[in-house]
Amino acid sequence: MSQETLNARRLLCPLPVIRTQDKVKTLKTGDILTVECTDPGVMQDIPAWCRINGHKVLESRAENGEYVIVLEVI
């Protein structure tokens, strides 16, 4: 299991989701991906993408104008 971080700051929808999708393709089942964004839309978009694709959102939080989603690749 590995832990990766994706910097999707300063990207607007749909780019954070596209970059997340591209990164997940390089990961293995059980890997953890932390996505760091500045677009508040990711708080709905990335969890919706995870539900559709079967991945698990472990955490989502907003801090200092940034939005962080932590997901597990399933």
Secondary structure, 3 states (H helix, E strand, C coil): CCEEEEEECCCCCCHHHHHHHHHHCCCCCCCEEEEEECCCCHHHHHHHHHHHHCCEEEEEEEECCEEEEEEECC
